[in-house]
Amino acid sequence: MNIKRSVCCLILFSFLGISIAMAQEPEKERHWVWELYGGANNYMTWEVETGVVYKLWRFIGVGAGLLFTPQIDDDNVYSGDARDKKLHWRIEENDLAYLMAFRSGIYLYSPSVYLDHDRDVALSFRVSPGITVPLPPNSSAVVNYVPVDAVIDVPVTSGRVSNSQARACYYHVRFAVALEMERLSVLLGYTTSDYDLYGGSRNMVVEGQKIGLPHKKQTGTFFIGLTCDF
């Protein structure tokens, strides 16, 4: 009986010792981060971006994702007179602006500043320089022709124009303040870039005319974001 009791006690204390040792081991470091951002830029388009980051070290990572830029007001059109002056041409703005781009960059993380004694909530600062590649670089658009004296804009014919020699790569830098709560972080920040939202259509010519597209020296975007470490 004493032998059985001794064996049981040995097993119990061994189990407790292993459990305590495992509890004292540091939590396994998470190397992957999923990100989702949403905001609006000075071209009056939405920006929605999602991607994945691999953290090489606690304070540095590399990542890639996709950027989507749908129009806030998708009813805008560009128009002009045909050469014969009898028809009026029209192009939807949605066909002229980039809708999707590939983004990659380097992610730099500052040390976290904890806001409570339990170290459950913290603030950090993040910077991410990188490149933006529009997909595809050159755009094409449908041109609808309407009679000049038409009461209702019903196209009588249509054609297609394409762009050429568009720039294929732009830079961007993202700045953000992050509120960290264990695996989740909520971000508030700003992205600056030389990304030309109409770069894929800027060289288009319709009826001998270049389209008067807006052009910003810098694209600025205020955004909110959510990230999850896994």
Kinemage of the C-alpha trace (Angstrom):
@kinemage 1
@onewidth
@group {chain A} dominant
@subgroup {mainchain}
@vectorlist {calphas} color= white
{ca met a 1} P 0.000 0.000 0.000
{ca asn a 2} L 2.818 2.375 0.925
{ca ile a 3} L 4.573 1.559 -2.334
{ca lys a 4} L 1.452 2.338 -4.377
{ca arg a 5} L 0.948 5.565 -2.454
{ca ser a 6} L 4.576 6.545 -3.019
{ca val a 7} L 4.285 5.848 -6.759
{ca cys a 8} L 1.080 7.906 -6.998
{ca cys a 9} L 2.684 10.773 -5.117
{ca leu a 10} L 5.747 10.600 -7.361
{ca ile a 11} L 3.562 10.702 -10.503
{ca leu a 12} L 1.471 13.563 -9.091
{ca phe a 13} L 4.453 15.690 -8.095
{ca ser a 14} L 6.174 14.955 -11.419
{ca phe a 15} L 3.054 16.106 -13.293
{ca leu a 16} L 2.826 19.265 -11.175
{ca gly a 17} L 6.505 19.993 -11.701
{ca ile a 18} L 6.241 19.619 -15.477
{ca ser a 19} L 3.087 21.797 -15.558
{ca ile a 20} L 4.759 24.556 -13.547
{ca ala a 21} L 7.852 24.429 -15.765
{ca met a 22} L 5.751 24.665 -18.923
{ca ala a 23} L 3.749 27.576 -17.507
{ca gln a 24} L 6.977 29.455 -16.795
{ca glu a 25} L 8.244 29.053 -20.378
{ca pro a 26} L 7.838 32.185 -22.518
{ca glu a 27} L 4.912 32.200 -24.939
{ca lys a 28} L 5.804 31.028 -28.409
{ca glu a 29} L 6.653 33.988 -30.616
{ca arg a 30} L 4.195 34.608 -33.453
{ca his a 31} L 5.868 35.396 -36.783
{ca trp a 32} L 2.849 36.004 -39.032
{ca val a 33} L 0.555 39.038 -39.093
{ca trp a 34} L -2.664 39.467 -41.076
{ca glu a 35} L -3.615 43.082 -41.865
{ca leu a 36} L -6.730 44.919 -43.059
{ca tyr a 37} L -6.841 48.683 -43.724
{ca gly a 38} L -9.598 51.024 -44.878
{ca gly a 39} L -9.525 54.740 -45.644
{ca ala a 40} L -10.018 57.516 -48.183
{ca asn a 41} L -7.444 59.468 -50.193
{ca asn a 42} L -7.202 62.909 -51.797
{ca tyr a 43} L -8.239 61.468 -55.189
{ca met a 44} L -11.686 60.924 -53.654
{ca thr a 45} L -11.490 57.144 -53.794
{ca trp a 46} L -11.741 54.563 -51.059
{ca glu a 47} L -8.677 52.502 -50.180
{ca val a 48} L -9.068 48.940 -48.929
{ca glu a 49} L -5.901 46.931 -48.394
{ca thr a 50} L -5.285 43.453 -47.065
{ca gly a 51} L -2.025 41.563 -46.741
{ca val a 52} L 0.264 39.318 -44.719
{ca val a 53} L 3.517 40.162 -42.921
{ca tyr a 54} L 6.285 37.795 -41.864
{ca lys a 55} L 8.219 39.110 -38.854
{ca leu a 56} L 11.901 38.284 -39.243
{ca trp a 57} L 12.501 39.723 -35.785
{ca arg a 58} L 10.408 41.386 -33.121
{ca phe a 59} L 10.957 44.836 -34.615
{ca ile a 60} L 11.185 44.150 -38.356
{ca gly a 61} L 9.207 42.235 -40.967
{ca val a 62} L 8.470 41.933 -44.675
{ca gly a 63} L 5.023 41.762 -46.204
{ca ala a 64} L 2.852 41.907 -49.293
{ca gly a 65} L -0.799 42.419 -50.128
{ca leu a 66} L -3.414 43.861 -52.469
{ca leu a 67} L -4.757 47.416 -52.610
{ca phe a 68} L -8.253 48.191 -53.937
{ca thr a 69} L -9.325 51.758 -54.831
{ca pro a 70} L -13.030 51.936 -55.792
{ca gln a 71} L -14.517 55.367 -56.536
{ca ile a 72} L -16.442 57.171 -53.801
{ca asp a 73} L -18.661 58.737 -56.499
{ca asp a 74} L -18.864 56.178 -59.315
{ca asp a 75} L -21.179 58.248 -61.570
{ca asn a 76} L -18.497 60.616 -62.907
{ca val a 77} L -17.779 60.652 -66.656
{ca tyr a 78} L -15.276 62.357 -68.961
{ca ser a 79} L -16.543 63.592 -72.301
{ca gly a 80} L -15.787 65.618 -75.427
{ca asp a 81} L -16.828 66.229 -79.039
{ca ala a 82} L -15.983 63.849 -81.875
{ca arg a 83} L -14.107 65.137 -84.901
{ca asp a 84} L -17.273 65.384 -87.019
{ca lys a 85} L -18.994 67.475 -84.286
{ca lys a 86} L -22.107 65.320 -84.677
{ca leu a 87} L -21.297 62.912 -81.864
{ca his a 88} L -20.334 63.382 -78.251
{ca trp a 89} L -17.980 60.818 -76.659
{ca arg a 90} L -18.207 59.685 -73.040
{ca ile a 91} L -15.959 57.520 -70.819
{ca glu a 92} L -16.861 56.298 -67.339
{ca glu a 93} L -14.336 57.409 -64.721
{ca asn a 94} L -14.284 53.877 -63.294
{ca asp a 95} L -12.565 52.743 -66.511
{ca leu a 96} L -9.842 55.369 -66.166
{ca ala a 97} L -8.689 54.907 -62.560
{ca tyr a 98} L -6.730 51.972 -61.177
{ca leu a 99} L -8.890 49.544 -59.238
{ca met a 100} L -6.227 47.169 -57.928
{ca ala a 101} L -2.510 47.211 -57.118
{ca phe a 102} L 0.093 44.939 -55.535
{ca arg a 103} L 1.934 46.272 -52.510
{ca ser a 104} L 5.038 45.030 -50.722
{ca gly a 105} L 7.279 46.597 -48.146
{ca ile a 106} L 9.419 46.509 -45.032
{ca tyr a 107} L 7.635 46.757 -41.679
{ca leu a 108} L 9.346 48.469 -38.747
{ca tyr a 109} L 7.883 48.192 -35.227
{ca ser a 110} L 8.800 50.329 -32.209
{ca pro a 111} L 9.004 48.817 -28.697
{ca ser a 112} L 5.593 48.631 -27.029
{ca val a 113} L 4.647 51.004 -24.212
{ca tyr a 114} L 2.311 49.163 -21.819
{ca leu a 115} L -0.690 51.036 -20.457
{ca asp a 116} L -1.623 48.708 -17.586
{ca his a 117} L 0.122 46.658 -14.922
{ca asp a 118} L -1.016 43.365 -16.454
{ca arg a 119} L 0.717 44.279 -19.736
{ca asp a 120} L -2.443 43.456 -21.702
{ca val a 121} L -2.775 46.798 -23.521
{ca ala a 122} L 0.057 48.708 -25.173
{ca leu a 123} L 0.840 51.446 -27.673
{ca ser a 124} L 3.432 51.206 -30.439
{ca phe a 125} L 4.489 53.107 -33.539
{ca arg a 126} L 4.871 51.481 -36.958
{ca val a 127} L 6.485 52.592 -40.224
{ca ser a 128} L 6.269 50.693 -43.509
{ca pro a 129} L 8.099 51.913 -46.647
{ca gly a 130} L 7.500 49.937 -49.820
{ca ile a 131} L 6.430 49.828 -53.460
{ca thr a 132} L 3.030 49.898 -55.181
{ca val a 133} L 2.596 48.133 -58.527
{ca pro a 134} L -0.698 48.783 -60.401
{ca leu a 135} L -2.394 45.736 -61.943
{ca pro a 136} L -2.219 46.094 -64.917
{ca pro a 137} L -0.057 49.227 -65.455
{ca asn a 138} L -1.835 50.210 -68.693
{ca ser a 139} L -5.609 50.537 -68.799
{ca ser a 140} L -8.201 50.365 -71.535
{ca ala a 141} L -11.636 52.005 -71.608
{ca val a 142} L -14.899 51.802 -73.528
{ca val a 143} L -15.815 55.010 -75.391
{ca asn a 144} L -19.540 55.551 -75.981
{ca tyr a 145} L -20.742 57.960 -78.683
{ca val a 146} L -23.990 59.891 -78.260
{ca pro a 147} L -25.567 62.306 -80.788
{ca val a 148} L -24.911 65.922 -79.850
{ca asp a 149} L -28.610 66.809 -80.027
{ca ala a 150} L -29.793 63.698 -78.151
{ca val a 151} L -32.259 64.302 -75.321
{ca ile a 152} L -31.344 61.021 -73.621
{ca asp a 153} L -27.739 59.826 -73.482
{ca val a 154} L -28.224 56.568 -75.374
{ca pro a 155} L -25.033 55.469 -77.204
{ca val a 156} L -25.374 54.895 -80.949
{ca thr a 157} L -21.917 53.339 -81.265
{ca ser a 158} L -18.904 52.560 -79.110
{ca gly a 159} L -15.206 51.844 -79.327
{ca arg a 160} L -12.233 51.131 -77.097
{ca val a 161} L -9.050 53.074 -76.396
{ca ser a 162} L -5.913 51.820 -74.671
{ca asn a 163} L -3.039 53.417 -72.811
{ca ser a 164} L 0.678 52.809 -73.357
{ca gln a 165} L 4.000 53.529 -71.629
{ca ala a 166} L 2.485 53.846 -68.159
{ca arg a 167} L 4.730 53.906 -65.117
{ca ala a 168} L 4.891 50.440 -63.560
{ca cys a 169} L 6.057 51.132 -59.986
{ca tyr a 170} L 5.492 53.750 -57.256
{ca tyr a 171} L 6.699 54.193 -53.691
{ca his a 172} L 4.636 54.511 -50.511
{ca val a 173} L 5.329 55.057 -46.814
{ca arg a 174} L 2.763 54.169 -44.143
{ca phe a 175} L 2.844 55.665 -40.628
{ca ala a 176} L 0.596 54.314 -37.877
{ca val a 177} L -0.044 54.324 -34.152
{ca ala a 178} L -1.196 50.919 -32.900
{ca leu a 179} L -3.248 50.029 -29.837
{ca glu a 180} L -2.180 46.462 -29.052
{ca met a 181} L -4.431 44.016 -27.182
{ca glu a 182} L -2.708 40.629 -27.045
{ca arg a 183} L -2.920 39.235 -30.608
{ca leu a 184} L -5.078 42.052 -32.014
{ca ser a 185} L -4.057 45.632 -32.821
{ca val a 186} L -6.155 48.602 -33.902
{ca leu a 187} L -4.273 51.156 -36.015
{ca leu a 188} L -4.783 54.786 -36.948
{ca gly a 189} L -2.455 56.283 -39.513
{ca tyr a 190} L -1.543 58.015 -42.742
{ca thr a 191} L -0.009 56.813 -46.023
{ca thr a 192} L 1.884 59.086 -48.405
{ca ser a 193} L 2.800 57.976 -51.935
{ca asp a 194} L 3.529 59.169 -55.464
{ca tyr a 195} L 0.974 56.616 -56.696
{ca asp a 196} L -0.809 58.136 -59.724
{ca leu a 197} L -4.323 56.738 -59.582
{ca tyr a 198} L -4.897 57.678 -63.254
{ca gly a 199} L -1.433 56.686 -64.454
{ca gly a 200} L -2.811 53.816 -66.502
{ca ser a 201} L -4.953 56.218 -68.591
{ca arg a 202} L -2.892 59.399 -68.637
{ca asn a 203} L -1.590 58.860 -72.195
{ca met a 204} L -4.956 57.945 -73.708
{ca val a 205} L -6.093 59.952 -76.746
{ca val a 206} L -9.773 60.059 -77.795
{ca glu a 207} L -10.693 61.744 -81.085
{ca gly a 208} L -7.309 63.479 -81.065
{ca gln a 209} L -7.846 64.787 -77.518
{ca lys a 210} L -6.057 63.915 -74.296
{ca ile a 211} L -8.408 63.295 -71.385
{ca gly a 212} L -8.192 65.962 -68.687
{ca leu a 213} L -7.508 63.673 -65.745
{ca pro a 214} L -6.753 64.942 -62.225
{ca his a 215} L -3.152 64.659 -61.063
{ca lys a 216} L -1.781 64.932 -57.517
{ca lys a 217} L 1.895 65.317 -56.696
{ca gln a 218} L 1.350 63.099 -53.659
{ca thr a 219} L -1.440 60.715 -52.784
{ca gly a 220} L -2.387 61.050 -49.122
{ca thr a 221} L -4.589 58.550 -47.304
{ca phe a 222} L -5.960 58.604 -43.766
{ca phe a 223} L -6.859 55.096 -42.640
{ca ile a 224} L -7.872 52.820 -39.805
{ca gly a 225} L -6.679 49.254 -39.619
{ca leu a 226} L -6.859 45.928 -37.833
{ca thr a 227} L -4.064 43.383 -37.517
{ca cys a 228} L -3.934 39.903 -35.998
{ca asp a 229} L -0.789 37.978 -35.006
{ca phe a 230} L -0.811 34.255 -35.598
